[in-house]
Amino acid sequence: MSMQASPRLPRLTRTAAVVSLLTAGAVAPGTTANAAIPAPPAGFTQVWSSDFDGAANTGVDTDAWQYDTGPGSSFGTGEIETMTSSTQNVYRDGNGHLVIKAKHAGTDPATGWTSGRIETKATFGAGAGGVLLVKAAVWQPDVTTANGAGYWPAFWMLGSTLRTGTPWPTSGEIDIMEDVNGRSSVFGTLHCGTNPGGPCNESTGIGSGERACSGCQTGYHTYAVQVDRSVKPEQIRWYRDGTNYFTVNANQVPAATWTNAVDHPFFIIFDLAIGGGFPGAFGGGPNAATAGGHAMKIDYVAVYRK
C-alpha cells in the first residue's frame, strides 16, 4: 500500500538470484493474444500455473480457485463494491484470459457496484534456503484519472497462516501489483508485524511508493515478486516487466516479525475493488464521472521455485 493508504485487510470472515531471464516468454507489453506460460528462468522449476483457458463466459476452475464473495465493507479497507461469483463479474473470455469486471447499476456512484475477487486454494512457499517466484501478466483496467476514480485492481498474496488463525498483518501480505484511480502506476508493499504501527509501519506497510507504469492501462505487462530465502539477509524483490524496482531486506524488521510474515507459504489473490482507503488517499472515488464496466484482465499466473 501507499504511505497514505489504509491496508488491504483480508476478509474478516475468512479463516481461510535476481534472474536475468525473468522476462523470458513474457507477454510483450500491449499484446492482446493469449501467451504461453513462460518457461522457468534458469535454475527454477515451475510448480503451478493457471492460463485461464476455457469456454467464453465461464467461471474460474474451482479445483484451483475459490471465490471470495460478499460486501466490500467486510474486507476492512473501506471499499464499497459487493464481490460476486457471477460470470457478469468474473469470467474467462474464451481466448485464454480471465476478466474481472466492475459493474455499476443506478445513478448513485457510492452504491450499486459489483466486482470479483478470487484466491488460490493451494499455497506456495520458498522453503528454507529456496526462492519463490510468482508472476502474472495483467492488463490494468482501461480507465484514466478522468473516468477511473475509485478503481483499485490488485494482484497480491496473503500468508497461509491467516487460514489457521494467525491475525493480519502478523501472518504477512505481499502486494505484487496495485494501482488506483486510473493513475497508470504500480505499488509494491509488504505488510507485517502489528496494526497499528509496529515495525512495519502499519497500516501503511513497507512500500515502494507510487511508480510510473506507462501503458499499463493499454496492454498486458508482467508483475512478479521473488521471495528469496537463499541469501542473507533474506529478501523480497518486486519486478515490473522484468525490472527489479523495489527490494525489502529481512534486517529491516525484527527477526521474529520477518519469520512470521514471510517464512511460510502464501495464497494468491486477484481482485478489482471499488472505493476504499487507498483510492481515497489519491483523490477518492468513485464519483459521478466514474465509468462502470471496466475490467482487470489476467493472461496467466505462474509459480516457480528453486
Secondary structure by P-SEA (a helix, b strand, c coil): ccccccccccccccccccccccccccccccccccccccccccccccccccccccccccccccccccccccccccccccccbbbccccccbbbcccccccbbbbbcccccccccccbbbbbcccccccccbbbbbbbbbbcccccccccccbbbbbbbbbccccccccccccbbbbcccccccccccccccccccccccccccccccccccccccccccbbbbbbccccccccccbbbbbccccccbbbbcccccaaaaaacccbbbbbbbbcccccaaaaaccccccccccccbbbbbcbbbbbcc
